[in-house]
Amino acid sequence: MSYVNVTINGRQYRMACEDGQEDRLLKLAGDLESRIGELRGKFGEIGDQRLEVMAALTASDELMDAHQRIRALEDELNALGDVRAAAGEHARATQTAVAAALNMAAQRIEKTTQTLNRTVGGGIAMG
């Protein structure tokens, strides 16, 4: 367990975090501090607690939007996977049908060749 000192809205806080997460915690605190500063610039001095709550709500709103976009992208990805699977099944069915048609054509050609050999060559193979 590590500890990091962060500054949020002009106040220092000693925060615990997992080892290796110190930089991330500092960036998160910096983001929150930046949001509070932006809100202070828009609304002036409306109270520290109110600015902090507004900043937290803004971050939460962005997070909720991101979760909704992720869910929509996951749904789209699943739908694309279904389309891909259906296309693969269709391609396999098409391959099977083409192979069967080619086999039938080859059999007819073979039959026709045998008939021609008997008729033209008098039973002697011609090539």
Backbone bond lengths (Angstrom), bond angles and torsions (degrees), N, CA, C in turn:
res aa  C-N    CA-C-N  psi(-1)  N-CA   C-N-CA  omega(-1)  CA-C   N-CA-C  phi
1 M - - - 1.454 - - 1.529 107.17 -
2 S 1.330 114.51 132.42 1.463 121.17 178.44 1.516 109.56 -113.93
3 Y 1.332 114.66 163.72 1.457 120.78 177.41 1.512 108.94 -127.95
4 V 1.342 115.11 141.07 1.455 121.38 -179.29 1.519 107.65 -133.45
5 N 1.310 116.22 140.65 1.458 121.38 173.71 1.525 107.91 -94.43
6 V 1.328 116.53 122.11 1.458 121.50 178.74 1.527 108.88 -119.92
7 T 1.332 114.63 155.52 1.461 120.57 177.41 1.522 107.61 -115.01
8 I 1.322 115.29 122.21 1.455 120.95 177.05 1.520 107.40 -130.32
9 N 1.320 115.00 122.61 1.457 121.98 -179.93 1.527 111.46 55.11
10 G 1.318 114.58 40.55 1.461 120.17 175.97 1.519 115.19 80.44
11 R 1.321 118.21 -0.08 1.466 121.19 179.78 1.513 110.57 -112.27
12 Q 1.328 114.57 144.47 1.473 121.16 178.81 1.530 109.40 -89.87
13 Y 1.337 114.24 137.68 1.459 120.47 175.77 1.516 108.29 -132.46
14 R 1.312 115.45 136.93 1.465 120.87 173.89 1.526 106.87 -95.11
15 M 1.347 116.09 117.49 1.456 121.75 -173.34 1.522 109.84 -117.45
16 A 1.315 116.15 139.33 1.456 121.75 174.55 1.526 108.94 -89.50
17 C 1.326 115.26 146.54 1.465 120.22 176.26 1.527 108.37 -154.24
18 E 1.319 115.43 166.48 1.456 120.19 177.05 1.524 109.41 -69.07
19 D 1.305 115.70 151.24 1.462 119.67 176.72 1.523 109.65 -56.83
20 G 1.319 116.23 135.39 1.452 121.32 179.48 1.523 113.68 90.73
21 Q 1.333 117.86 -8.19 1.464 121.30 -178.14 1.532 112.82 -101.92
22 E 1.324 115.80 9.87 1.466 119.35 -175.67 1.536 112.50 -60.97
23 D 1.329 116.90 -47.59 1.469 120.14 -179.06 1.524 111.21 -62.04
24 R 1.326 116.18 -40.30 1.472 119.60 179.28 1.527 110.33 -62.47
25 L 1.316 117.44 -44.43 1.460 120.84 179.34 1.530 110.72 -62.13
26 L 1.328 116.83 -40.52 1.467 120.01 177.30 1.532 111.11 -63.47
27 K 1.335 117.41 -39.42 1.470 120.86 178.37 1.526 110.82 -66.98
28 L 1.327 116.80 -41.10 1.466 120.23 178.20 1.532 110.64 -61.83
29 A 1.308 115.99 -44.89 1.468 120.09 178.97 1.523 110.14 -64.39
30 G 1.327 116.86 -39.16 1.462 120.61 177.69 1.521 111.65 -63.57
31 D 1.332 116.58 -39.14 1.464 120.59 177.83 1.526 110.41 -64.02
32 L 1.318 116.41 -45.24 1.464 119.94 179.22 1.531 110.33 -63.29
33 E 1.313 116.82 -42.27 1.475 121.29 178.29 1.527 110.30 -60.83
34 S 1.331 116.58 -40.18 1.464 121.28 178.95 1.525 110.99 -65.58
35 R 1.309 116.86 -42.41 1.469 120.71 178.49 1.532 111.06 -61.71
36 I 1.319 115.34 -43.19 1.471 119.61 179.27 1.524 109.46 -62.51
37 G 1.335 116.46 -41.94 1.464 120.29 178.47 1.529 112.08 -62.00
38 E 1.334 116.67 -41.86 1.472 120.19 178.48 1.528 110.82 -63.38
39 L 1.323 115.90 -43.83 1.463 119.54 179.55 1.529 111.15 -65.33
40 R 1.317 116.97 -39.44 1.463 120.88 177.89 1.530 109.39 -61.64
41 G 1.350 116.21 -38.88 1.461 119.80 178.29 1.526 112.29 -65.34
42 K 1.327 117.49 -35.53 1.466 121.54 -179.73 1.519 112.47 -77.28
43 F 1.351 116.29 -43.54 1.461 120.50 -169.58 1.527 114.11 -109.23
44 G 1.316 117.24 -8.04 1.462 119.95 -178.69 1.519 111.32 77.82
45 E 1.303 115.85 -161.70 1.465 121.20 -179.03 1.527 109.16 -83.23
46 I 1.327 115.72 96.59 1.470 120.68 -179.40 1.525 110.88 -111.38
47 G 1.294 116.06 10.74 1.457 121.00 179.97 1.518 110.86 108.73
48 D 1.330 114.79 133.64 1.466 120.43 -177.40 1.522 112.43 -59.38
49 Q 1.319 115.52 -46.84 1.463 118.78 -176.45 1.530 110.76 -63.24
50 R 1.307 116.94 -41.03 1.467 120.41 179.51 1.542 110.45 -64.73
51 L 1.325 117.22 -42.61 1.465 120.41 177.48 1.526 110.97 -61.51
52 E 1.310 116.37 -41.33 1.470 120.44 -179.61 1.527 110.87 -65.85
53 V 1.327 117.19 -41.65 1.465 120.94 178.68 1.521 109.81 -65.53
54 M 1.318 117.59 -43.34 1.461 120.90 178.69 1.527 111.02 -61.90
55 A 1.325 117.31 -41.50 1.465 121.01 178.40 1.526 110.86 -64.19
56 A 1.341 115.77 -41.49 1.469 119.58 178.65 1.526 110.59 -65.25
57 L 1.322 117.42 -40.62 1.464 120.67 178.20 1.529 111.43 -65.64
58 T 1.319 117.30 -38.47 1.468 121.26 177.11 1.519 110.19 -62.00
59 A 1.333 116.80 -45.49 1.466 120.69 178.93 1.529 110.54 -64.79
60 S 1.324 116.60 -40.60 1.460 121.10 179.40 1.528 110.66 -65.32
61 D 1.317 117.66 -38.68 1.461 122.02 177.51 1.534 110.40 -62.47
62 E 1.318 116.93 -45.48 1.467 120.51 177.71 1.525 111.08 -62.34
63 L 1.321 116.58 -40.10 1.460 121.08 178.42 1.523 110.95 -63.51
64 M 1.335 116.81 -43.44 1.459 120.55 179.33 1.528 110.53 -62.92
65 D 1.347 116.84 -43.32 1.466 120.62 177.13 1.521 110.74 -60.62
66 A 1.326 116.92 -41.40 1.468 120.96 179.81 1.526 110.49 -64.27
67 H 1.328 117.40 -41.25 1.472 120.71 177.73 1.534 110.60 -62.44
68 Q 1.329 116.30 -41.38 1.470 119.33 179.23 1.523 110.49 -65.06
69 R 1.337 118.13 -41.14 1.467 120.98 177.97 1.523 110.38 -64.60
70 I 1.318 116.61 -39.62 1.473 119.96 178.76 1.524 110.03 -63.44
71 R 1.329 117.07 -45.41 1.473 120.01 178.64 1.528 110.95 -61.13
72 A 1.334 117.12 -42.27 1.468 120.76 179.17 1.529 110.40 -63.54
73 L 1.329 116.61 -41.52 1.469 120.09 178.63 1.522 111.28 -67.52
74 E 1.332 117.21 -37.55 1.466 120.05 176.55 1.525 110.82 -64.42
75 D 1.345 116.65 -41.38 1.459 120.31 177.48 1.527 110.58 -63.02
76 E 1.334 115.72 -42.42 1.465 120.29 178.79 1.529 110.81 -64.22
77 L 1.311 115.72 -41.35 1.463 120.42 178.56 1.528 111.07 -63.41
78 N 1.322 116.91 -42.59 1.472 120.94 176.73 1.525 110.97 -62.33
79 A 1.341 116.43 -42.19 1.466 120.16 178.91 1.525 110.21 -63.89
80 L 1.330 116.74 -41.64 1.466 120.13 177.88 1.528 110.85 -63.96
81 G 1.316 116.69 -36.88 1.468 120.48 176.49 1.513 111.01 -63.22
82 D 1.347 116.29 -40.66 1.467 120.41 177.85 1.528 110.55 -64.07
83 V 1.339 116.20 -42.57 1.466 120.53 178.95 1.525 109.95 -63.62
84 R 1.318 115.18 -42.28 1.470 119.71 179.76 1.534 110.74 -62.58
85 A 1.328 116.44 -42.99 1.469 120.21 179.06 1.523 110.49 -63.58
86 A 1.338 116.14 -42.43 1.466 119.99 179.01 1.524 110.27 -64.92
87 A 1.331 116.50 -39.56 1.467 120.13 178.50 1.525 110.39 -65.03
88 G 1.331 115.95 -38.07 1.466 119.81 177.74 1.515 111.32 -64.38
89 E 1.327 116.47 -41.87 1.470 120.75 177.58 1.524 110.03 -64.18
90 H 1.324 116.46 -41.89 1.462 120.82 178.84 1.529 110.32 -63.89
91 A 1.327 116.55 -41.90 1.469 120.66 179.45 1.529 110.53 -63.59
92 R 1.332 116.62 -41.70 1.474 119.48 178.23 1.524 110.94 -64.60
93 A 1.327 116.90 -40.63 1.464 120.30 178.14 1.524 110.41 -64.59
94 T 1.315 116.53 -40.05 1.461 120.60 178.19 1.527 110.17 -64.95
95 Q 1.316 117.54 -43.96 1.472 121.27 178.04 1.525 110.77 -59.36
96 T 1.316 115.64 -43.25 1.469 119.95 -179.80 1.530 110.07 -63.45
97 A 1.321 117.06 -44.07 1.465 121.21 179.78 1.520 111.06 -64.42
98 V 1.337 117.40 -42.29 1.465 120.88 179.08 1.525 110.18 -65.06
99 A 1.314 117.38 -42.62 1.471 120.95 178.99 1.526 110.24 -62.11
100 A 1.322 117.37 -42.11 1.462 120.62 179.29 1.527 110.44 -64.81
101 A 1.331 117.17 -42.48 1.468 120.53 178.79 1.519 110.87 -63.67
102 L 1.333 117.28 -40.82 1.467 120.65 178.47 1.532 110.85 -65.67
103 N 1.318 117.19 -40.45 1.468 120.20 177.75 1.530 110.85 -63.02
104 M 1.323 116.48 -43.27 1.460 119.57 178.01 1.525 110.77 -63.33
105 A 1.332 117.62 -42.29 1.464 121.02 178.78 1.526 110.13 -63.54
106 A 1.323 116.87 -41.11 1.467 120.42 178.76 1.520 110.65 -63.03
107 Q 1.332 117.48 -39.97 1.467 121.02 178.41 1.534 110.62 -64.71
108 R 1.346 116.74 -41.77 1.466 119.42 178.86 1.530 111.16 -65.49
109 I 1.331 115.74 -40.32 1.471 119.54 178.03 1.526 109.86 -62.83
110 E 1.321 115.71 -43.30 1.473 120.07 179.52 1.522 110.28 -62.02
111 K 1.329 117.41 -43.81 1.463 121.75 178.70 1.528 110.69 -62.42
112 T 1.335 115.14 -44.71 1.467 119.83 -179.84 1.519 110.38 -63.50
113 T 1.309 117.83 -40.80 1.463 121.91 178.41 1.525 110.17 -62.40
114 Q 1.313 117.15 -43.66 1.477 120.36 179.06 1.527 110.88 -63.75
115 T 1.333 116.19 -41.32 1.463 119.81 179.24 1.525 110.58 -64.30
116 L 1.324 116.47 -44.28 1.465 120.28 179.36 1.522 110.94 -63.43
117 N 1.310 116.99 -42.30 1.467 120.39 179.74 1.539 110.51 -60.48
118 R 1.309 117.94 -40.37 1.469 120.83 179.95 1.520 110.41 -69.94
119 T 1.335 115.68 -41.30 1.464 119.86 -174.64 1.516 111.34 -75.37
120 V 1.313 118.15 -49.88 1.466 121.92 -174.85 1.512 111.37 -78.98
121 G 1.241 118.80 -43.82 1.465 121.20 -173.03 1.497 113.16 -91.56
122 G 1.287 118.89 2.29 1.449 119.94 -177.65 1.491 112.34 62.41
123 G 1.320 115.37 35.03 1.460 118.78 178.47 1.507 113.20 92.55
124 I 1.364 118.04 -4.22 1.468 121.06 178.61 1.526 107.29 -96.49
125 A 1.316 115.66 131.32 1.456 120.51 -178.72 1.517 109.00 -62.94
126 M 1.338 117.41 136.83 1.481 123.06 -176.30 1.526 110.71 -111.99
127 G 1.171 124.08 47.23 1.446 119.99 175.16 1.401 113.11 124.19
